[in-house]
Amino acid sequence: MRHKVFTLLMAFIVASLSLGAYGADQSPAAHVKKQRKKMKMDEPMTTPMMKQGMIKGDVKNSANRKAREMQPMMEQDEKSMPQDKTKP
């Protein structure tokens, strides 16, 4: 009797351990999908190239402003370029 109980208990443990392994994500990139913490844009910058009182969001805001300013010029340049019909 004791032997049968022990065998059933071991079978249950082995089955539960093997099912737990199959439930996990087995893809090679599973550990890469972890989300990063969002950068706090109102923190001061800590690089040697920063200006006094500069925060992290200033760089992004400056890039967005420059892109808006350059957009009409970029569109004008694209229109003035000859269209190459041979490339897909």
QUILINWO-V687203 format. One record per residue. N is the residue number from 0. RES is the residue in one letter. OMEGA is omega in whole degrees, -180 to 180 (* if undefined). NEAR is the number of other ideal C-beta (glycine too) atoms within 10 Angstrom. Layout:
((N | RES | OMEGA | NEAR) (N | RES | OMEGA | NEAR))
This chain:
((0 | M | -179 | 5) (1 | R | -179 | 6) (2 | H | 179 | 7) (3 | K | 179 | 8) (4 | V | 179 | 9) (5 | F | 179 | 10) (6 | T | 178 | 10) (7 | L | 179 | 10) (8 | L | 179 | 10) (9 | M | 178 | 10) (10 | A | 178 | 10) (11 | F | -179 | 10) (12 | I | 180 | 10) (13 | V | -180 | 10) (14 | A | -179 | 10) (15 | S | 177 | 9) (16 | L | -179 | 9) (17 | S | 177 | 10) (18 | L | 178 | 9) (19 | G | 179 | 9) (20 | A | 179 | 8) (21 | Y | -179 | 7) (22 | G | -179 | 8) (23 | A | 178 | 8) (24 | D | -175 | 9) (25 | Q | -178 | 8) (26 | S | -178 | 9) (27 | P | -179 | 7) (28 | A | -177 | 7) (29 | A | -179 | 10) (30 | H | -179 | 8) (31 | V | -174 | 7) (32 | K | -180 | 8) (33 | K | -178 | 6) (34 | Q | 176 | 5) (35 | R | 175 | 5) (36 | K | 178 | 5) (37 | K | 179 | 6) (38 | M | 178 | 9) (39 | K | -173 | 9) (40 | M | -179 | 12) (41 | D | 176 | 7) (42 | E | 177 | 10) (43 | P | 178 | 10) (44 | M | -178 | 15) (45 | T | 179 | 7) (46 | T | -179 | 8) (47 | P | -178 | 5) (48 | M | -176 | 6) (49 | M | 175 | 14) (50 | K | -179 | 7) (51 | Q | 177 | 5) (52 | G | -178 | 8) (53 | M | 177 | 14) (54 | I | -174 | 14) (55 | K | -178 | 16) (56 | G | -179 | 14) (57 | D | -179 | 14) (58 | V | 179 | 14) (59 | K | 179 | 11) (60 | N | 179 | 11) (61 | S | 178 | 11) (62 | A | 178 | 10) (63 | N | 179 | 10) (64 | R | -180 | 10) (65 | K | 179 | 10) (66 | A | 177 | 10) (67 | R | 180 | 9) (68 | E | -176 | 9) (69 | M | -175 | 11) (70 | Q | 180 | 10) (71 | P | 179 | 9) (72 | M | 179 | 9) (73 | M | 178 | 10) (74 | E | 179 | 10) (75 | Q | 178 | 9) (76 | D | 179 | 10) (77 | E | 179 | 9) (78 | K | -178 | 8) (79 | S | 179 | 7) (80 | M | 177 | 7) (81 | P | -180 | 5) (82 | Q | 178 | 7) (83 | D | -175 | 6) (84 | K | -177 | 6) (85 | T | 180 | 4) (86 | K | -179 | 5) (87 | P | * | 3))
